[in-house]
Amino acid sequence: MLATRIDYKKELEAASKSMIMVHDHLLLIKLMVRMIVRKVDLSHAGMILYEPALDSYVLSVSRGQAGERIPENFIRFDREHPLIKVFFQKEYKYLITNRNALVADDINKLLWRESVIEGVNGTRDLLHQVSEHMPMLNSVACVPAFYQHQLLAVLLLGEKRDGSKMEQEELDFFSALASDVAMAIRNARLFEDLKVEADRARNLFIQTTIALGSAIEAKDSYTHGHTERVTKYAVDIARRMVDMQFLTVPAKFFENLYIASLLHDIGKIAVPESILLKRDRLTEDEFSIIRTHPSRGAEILANIRDFDGCVAGVKHHHEHYDGSGYPDGLKGGDIPIIAAIISVADAFDAMTSDRPYRKGFSKESAMIEIRKFSGVWFDPKVTEALEALYEHGQI
């Protein structure tokens, strides 16, 4: 009987969705390793995880059949350990470039040659050491998990239980999965750091929110400067609304608007880079993941003390005035005014910014579109304030 062939693209999409729902990075990698063992039918899989407090790498998760598991949190690796060094130092990058992984069979083939790769001293000794350590960790392949050139983890893959060799399609899947896991680990730690900073001092937290806004843009290079511009537009619109007597602001309104604008896309931290940076049309499932970012952003901020005034702006900035928006389909005056302001500011900047698939609109063309959808997508008073700014050359 033939084994059922795995749809690795589908499995990667499913894994990406599950990562969005898990905040605990240790629970996340345990779920991923368990999924790998079960789906690919491996004798063993594990994860070596970088622990910042120890400045070392720790075997944090080990799963597999009896006799193959390794005690968790028992083995530590420093940066000079062969299994870390081979990924950490750029002169050894060629060893994994073609396969997206370090594969035991490839190493053994290299060692049988009279001359291993030219020009790097100590390569043969390093490969010998790696080939000795991989069996000790019940691994036939090691997949690095990088986040912005930082090695955050190494995925250890044992033999397939049917005895077959690891195919390139499988290694590509593991590499893509490791990349998403690295991002999820980084994000989970970022959230934890955010809570600590908020507890220390509110002013320090404001600086952290600016850094988080930058973190979103670091994930998506095509929106560079977007957060800063949206924040400026939103604050200017609100001030104009006050001048036009469209708005009476309560205490801390501008502070809440400023923070909500900076963090309006914070939920995109939970969206895999493979989706954010995709140049082709998104699938329905991928778009559904993108649409979770306002709610995910609100969930993140809801766990941080004293930010009740900002959460609504983050959660509802994609609502439409006619009720056709998301996540809750709010309509008209039910949409929080902070969210309505951010919505217009966000749309104006999106229209006037270049994208991989189109050039940005002129400000005049963007204003035509804003007017067209005033009362449909956008609050008419907010669009009127934006138009006043435009007519006076203030945007």
C-alpha positions as CSV (number, residue, x, y, z in Angstrom):
1,M,0.0,0.0,0.0
2,L,1.4,3.4,-1.0
3,A,1.9,6.0,1.6
4,T,-0.3,9.2,1.3
5,R,1.8,12.0,-0.1
6,I,2.0,15.1,2.1
7,D,0.8,18.4,0.7
8,Y,3.6,20.5,2.2
9,K,2.2,23.9,1.0
10,K,-1.1,23.1,2.8
11,E,0.8,21.9,5.9
12,L,2.8,25.1,6.0
13,E,-0.3,27.3,5.7
14,A,-1.9,25.3,8.5
15,A,1.2,25.6,10.7
16,S,1.3,29.4,10.1
17,K,-2.4,29.7,11.2
18,S,-1.7,27.8,14.4
19,M,1.3,30.0,15.2
20,I,-0.9,33.1,15.2
21,M,-3.0,31.6,18.0
22,V,-0.1,30.6,20.4
23,H,1.7,33.3,22.5
24,D,3.9,31.0,24.5
25,H,7.0,30.3,22.4
26,L,7.9,27.1,24.3
27,L,4.4,25.7,23.7
28,L,4.6,26.8,20.1
29,I,7.8,24.8,19.4
30,K,6.5,21.8,21.2
31,L,3.4,21.8,19.0
32,M,5.5,22.2,15.9
33,V,8.0,19.4,16.7
34,R,5.1,17.1,17.6
35,M,3.5,17.9,14.3
36,I,6.7,17.2,12.4
37,V,7.2,13.8,14.0
38,R,3.5,12.8,13.4
39,K,3.1,14.2,9.8
40,V,6.5,13.2,8.4
41,D,6.7,10.0,10.5
42,L,10.2,10.7,11.9
43,S,11.9,8.6,14.6
44,H,12.8,11.8,16.4
45,A,12.7,15.6,16.1
46,G,14.0,18.3,18.5
47,M,14.6,22.0,18.8
48,I,17.8,23.7,20.1
49,L,16.6,27.1,21.2
50,Y,18.7,30.3,21.9
51,E,18.2,31.5,25.5
52,P,19.2,35.2,25.8
53,A,19.5,35.0,29.6
54,L,22.1,32.3,29.3
55,D,23.6,33.5,26.1
56,S,23.7,29.9,25.0
57,Y,21.6,27.4,23.0
58,V,19.6,24.7,24.9
59,L,18.0,21.5,23.7
60,S,14.4,22.6,24.7
61,V,12.2,20.1,23.0
62,S,12.7,16.4,22.0
63,R,9.9,14.2,20.6
64,G,9.8,10.8,19.0
65,Q,9.6,7.1,19.6
66,A,10.8,5.4,22.8
67,G,14.6,5.4,23.0
68,E,15.0,8.3,20.6
69,R,14.0,11.2,22.9
70,I,16.7,13.2,24.5
71,P,16.3,14.8,28.0
72,E,15.0,18.4,27.5
73,N,16.9,21.4,28.9
74,F,19.8,19.1,29.7
75,I,22.2,19.9,26.9
76,R,23.6,23.4,26.3
77,F,25.6,24.6,23.4
78,D,27.8,27.8,23.2
79,R,28.5,29.6,20.0
80,E,31.7,27.6,19.4
81,H,29.9,24.3,19.5
82,P,30.2,22.7,16.0
83,L,26.4,22.4,15.5
84,I,26.1,26.2,16.3
85,K,29.3,27.4,14.7
86,V,28.5,25.9,11.3
87,F,25.3,28.1,11.1
88,F,26.5,31.1,13.1
89,Q,29.7,31.9,11.1
90,K,29.1,33.1,7.6
91,E,32.2,31.4,6.2
92,Y,30.4,28.1,6.5
93,K,27.1,29.3,4.9
94,Y,27.9,27.4,1.7
95,L,27.4,24.1,3.5
96,I,23.6,24.7,3.7
97,T,22.9,27.1,0.9
98,N,21.7,24.5,-1.7
99,R,19.8,22.2,0.6
100,N,18.4,24.8,3.2
101,A,19.7,22.3,5.8
102,L,22.8,20.6,7.1
103,V,22.4,16.9,6.0
104,A,24.5,14.1,7.4
105,D,24.7,12.3,4.1
106,D,26.1,15.5,2.4
107,I,28.7,15.9,5.1
108,N,29.9,12.3,4.8
109,K,30.2,12.7,1.0
110,L,32.3,15.8,1.5
111,L,34.6,14.1,4.1
112,W,35.3,11.2,1.6
113,R,36.8,13.7,-0.8
114,E,40.5,14.4,-0.7
115,S,39.9,18.1,-0.5
116,V,36.8,19.5,1.2
117,I,35.7,23.0,0.2
118,E,38.6,25.3,-0.7
119,G,39.7,28.4,1.2
120,V,38.3,27.9,4.7
121,N,40.8,26.7,7.3
122,G,39.5,24.0,9.7
123,T,36.5,23.0,7.5
124,R,37.4,19.3,7.5
125,D,37.8,19.3,11.3
126,L,34.5,21.1,11.8
127,L,32.7,18.7,9.5
128,H,34.2,15.7,11.4
129,Q,32.9,17.2,14.7
130,V,29.5,17.9,13.2
131,S,29.2,14.4,11.8
132,E,30.1,13.0,15.3
133,H,27.5,15.1,17.1
134,M,24.5,14.7,14.8
135,P,24.1,10.9,15.6
136,M,24.4,11.7,19.3
137,L,21.4,13.9,18.9
138,N,19.5,11.3,16.8
139,S,19.6,13.7,13.8
140,V,20.2,13.1,10.1
141,A,19.5,16.8,9.2
142,C,19.7,20.1,11.0
143,V,17.7,23.1,9.9
144,P,18.6,26.6,11.1
145,A,15.9,29.1,12.2
146,F,17.0,32.7,11.6
147,Y,15.3,36.0,12.4
148,Q,17.0,39.0,10.7
149,H,20.3,37.1,10.5
150,Q,20.1,36.0,14.2
151,L,20.2,32.3,14.8
152,L,17.3,31.7,17.2
153,A,17.0,27.9,16.9
154,V,18.1,24.7,15.2
155,L,15.5,22.1,14.2
156,L,16.9,18.6,14.6
157,L,15.4,15.9,12.3
158,G,15.8,12.2,12.9
159,E,15.5,9.4,10.4
160,K,12.2,8.7,8.6
161,R,10.6,5.5,10.0
162,D,10.2,4.0,6.6
163,G,13.9,4.2,6.0
164,S,13.7,6.6,3.0
165,K,16.0,9.5,2.5
166,M,14.9,13.1,3.2
167,E,13.7,14.7,-0.1
168,Q,14.5,18.3,-1.1
169,E,10.8,19.1,-1.0
170,E,10.7,18.1,2.7
171,L,13.9,20.1,3.5
172,D,12.3,23.1,1.8
173,F,9.2,22.7,4.0
174,F,11.3,22.4,7.2
175,S,13.3,25.5,6.2
176,A,10.1,27.6,5.6
177,L,8.6,26.2,8.8
178,A,11.8,27.0,10.8
179,S,11.7,30.6,9.4
180,D,8.1,31.1,10.6
181,V,8.9,29.5,14.0
182,A,11.9,31.9,14.4
183,M,9.6,34.8,13.8
184,A,7.0,33.5,16.2
185,I,9.7,33.0,18.9
186,R,11.0,36.5,18.4
187,N,7.5,37.9,18.5
188,A,6.5,36.1,21.7
189,R,9.6,37.4,23.4
190,L,8.9,40.9,22.1
191,F,5.5,40.8,23.6
192,E,6.9,39.7,27.0
193,D,9.5,42.5,26.8
194,L,6.7,45.0,26.0
195,K,4.8,44.1,29.2
196,V,7.9,44.5,31.3
197,E,8.6,47.9,29.8
198,A,5.0,49.1,30.3
199,D,5.2,48.2,34.0
200,R,8.4,50.2,34.5
201,A,7.2,53.6,33.2
202,R,4.7,55.0,30.8
203,N,7.2,57.3,29.1
204,L,9.6,54.4,28.5
205,F,6.7,52.4,27.0
206,I,6.0,55.2,24.5
207,Q,9.5,54.8,23.2
208,T,9.0,51.0,23.0
209,T,5.8,51.5,21.0
210,I,7.8,53.5,18.5
211,A,10.3,50.6,18.3
212,L,7.4,48.2,17.8
213,G,6.1,50.3,15.0
214,S,9.5,50.0,13.4
215,A,9.5,46.3,13.9
216,I,6.4,46.0,11.8
217,E,8.1,48.0,9.0
218,A,11.2,45.8,9.4
219,K,9.0,42.8,8.5
220,D,7.6,44.6,5.4
221,S,10.2,46.7,3.7
222,Y,7.5,48.0,1.2
223,T,5.7,50.0,4.0
224,H,8.9,51.8,5.2
225,G,7.8,55.0,6.9
226,H,4.1,54.1,6.8
227,T,3.6,54.0,10.6
228,E,5.2,57.4,11.1
229,R,3.2,59.0,8.3
230,V,-0.1,57.6,9.4
231,T,0.6,58.9,13.0
232,K,1.3,62.4,11.7
233,Y,-1.8,62.4,9.4
234,A,-4.0,61.1,12.2
235,V,-2.9,63.7,14.7
236,D,-3.2,66.5,12.1
237,I,-6.7,65.4,11.1
238,A,-7.8,65.3,14.8
239,R,-6.4,68.8,15.4
240,R,-8.3,70.1,12.4
241,M,-11.5,68.4,13.6
242,V,-11.1,70.2,16.9
243,D,-10.6,73.5,15.1
244,M,-13.7,72.9,12.9
245,Q,-15.7,72.1,16.1
246,F,-16.3,68.6,14.8
247,L,-14.7,67.1,17.8
248,T,-14.5,67.7,21.5
249,V,-11.6,65.7,22.9
250,P,-11.5,64.1,26.4
251,A,-8.4,63.9,28.5
252,K,-5.6,61.9,27.0
253,F,-7.3,61.8,23.6
254,F,-4.3,62.9,21.6
255,E,-2.0,60.6,23.6
256,N,-4.3,57.6,22.9
257,L,-4.6,58.6,19.2
258,Y,-0.8,58.9,19.0
259,I,-0.2,55.5,20.5
260,A,-3.0,53.8,18.6
261,S,-1.7,55.2,15.3
262,L,1.8,54.0,16.0
263,L,0.5,50.5,16.8
264,H,-2.4,50.3,14.4
265,D,-0.6,47.4,12.5
266,I,1.0,45.8,15.6
267,G,-1.1,42.7,14.9
268,K,0.9,42.1,11.7
269,I,3.7,40.8,13.9
270,A,1.5,37.6,14.1
271,V,1.3,37.4,10.3
272,P,4.0,35.2,8.6
273,E,6.5,37.1,6.4
274,S,5.7,34.6,3.6
275,I,2.2,36.3,3.5
276,L,3.2,39.9,4.2
277,L,5.9,39.9,1.5
278,K,4.0,37.9,-1.1
279,R,4.0,39.6,-4.5
280,D,1.2,37.5,-6.1
281,R,-2.4,37.7,-5.3
282,L,-3.2,36.3,-1.8
283,T,-5.3,33.2,-1.5
284,E,-8.6,33.4,0.5
285,D,-6.9,31.7,3.4
286,E,-3.9,34.1,3.3
287,F,-6.2,37.1,3.2
288,S,-8.2,35.7,6.1
289,I,-4.9,35.7,8.1
290,I,-4.2,39.3,7.1
291,R,-7.7,40.3,8.2
292,T,-6.9,39.0,11.7
293,H,-4.3,41.7,12.4
294,P,-6.6,44.3,13.9
295,S,-8.1,41.8,16.4
296,R,-4.7,40.4,17.1
297,G,-3.3,43.9,17.8
298,A,-6.2,44.6,20.2
299,E,-5.5,41.4,22.0
300,I,-1.8,42.3,22.4
301,L,-2.6,45.7,23.8
302,A,-5.5,44.5,26.0
303,N,-2.9,42.6,28.1
304,I,-0.9,45.8,28.8
305,R,-1.9,48.0,31.7
306,D,-3.5,51.4,31.1
307,F,-4.1,51.1,27.3
308,D,-7.9,50.8,27.2
309,G,-8.1,54.1,25.3
310,C,-5.9,52.8,22.5
311,V,-7.3,49.3,21.9
312,A,-10.5,50.4,20.1
313,G,-8.4,52.4,17.6
314,V,-6.2,49.5,16.8
315,K,-9.1,46.9,16.6
316,H,-11.5,49.0,14.5
317,H,-9.3,50.9,12.0
318,H,-10.5,48.7,9.2
319,E,-14.2,49.2,9.9
320,H,-16.2,51.0,7.2
321,Y,-18.8,53.7,7.7
322,D,-21.4,51.7,5.8
323,G,-20.8,48.6,8.0
324,S,-18.9,46.6,5.4
325,G,-15.5,46.6,7.2
326,Y,-13.9,44.2,9.7
327,P,-13.5,42.7,12.3
328,D,-17.0,43.6,13.7
329,G,-18.8,45.3,10.9
330,L,-19.4,48.4,12.9
331,K,-21.3,51.2,11.2
332,G,-21.4,55.0,11.3
333,G,-21.2,56.5,14.8
334,D,-20.6,53.1,16.3
335,I,-17.1,53.2,15.0
336,P,-14.8,54.8,17.7
337,I,-13.6,58.2,16.5
338,I,-10.0,57.3,17.0
339,A,-10.4,54.3,14.7
340,A,-12.3,56.4,12.1
341,I,-9.4,58.9,12.0
342,I,-6.8,56.2,11.7
343,S,-8.8,54.6,8.9
344,V,-8.7,57.7,6.8
345,A,-5.0,58.5,7.6
346,D,-4.1,54.8,6.8
347,A,-6.0,54.8,3.5
348,F,-4.5,58.2,2.4
349,D,-0.9,57.0,3.1
350,A,-1.6,53.6,1.4
351,M,-2.8,55.3,-1.7
352,T,0.1,57.8,-2.0
353,S,2.9,55.2,-1.2
354,D,4.6,53.0,-3.8
355,R,3.9,49.3,-3.7
356,P,5.7,46.4,-5.5
357,Y,2.7,46.1,-7.8
358,R,2.0,49.8,-8.5
359,K,3.2,53.3,-8.2
360,G,1.7,55.5,-5.5
361,F,-1.1,57.9,-6.4
362,S,-0.6,61.6,-6.4
363,K,-2.1,63.4,-3.4
364,E,-4.7,64.9,-5.7
365,S,-5.8,61.5,-7.0
366,A,-5.8,60.1,-3.5
367,M,-8.1,62.9,-2.4
368,I,-10.5,62.1,-5.3
369,E,-10.7,58.5,-4.0
370,I,-11.2,59.6,-0.4
371,R,-14.1,61.9,-1.4
372,K,-15.6,59.1,-3.5
373,F,-15.8,56.8,-0.5
374,S,-16.7,59.5,2.1
375,G,-19.9,58.2,3.8
376,V,-19.2,54.7,2.4
377,W,-15.9,53.6,3.9
378,F,-15.0,56.8,5.7
379,D,-16.6,59.1,8.3
380,P,-17.6,62.3,6.4
381,K,-16.4,64.6,9.1
382,V,-13.0,63.0,9.1
383,T,-12.7,63.2,5.3
384,E,-13.7,66.9,5.5
385,A,-10.9,67.6,7.9
386,L,-8.4,65.8,5.7
387,E,-9.6,67.8,2.7
388,A,-9.2,71.0,4.7
389,L,-5.6,70.0,5.4
390,Y,-5.0,69.2,1.8
391,E,-6.4,72.5,0.5
392,H,-4.2,74.5,2.9
393,G,-1.1,72.5,1.8
394,Q,-0.7,71.0,5.2
395,I,-0.3,67.4,4.0
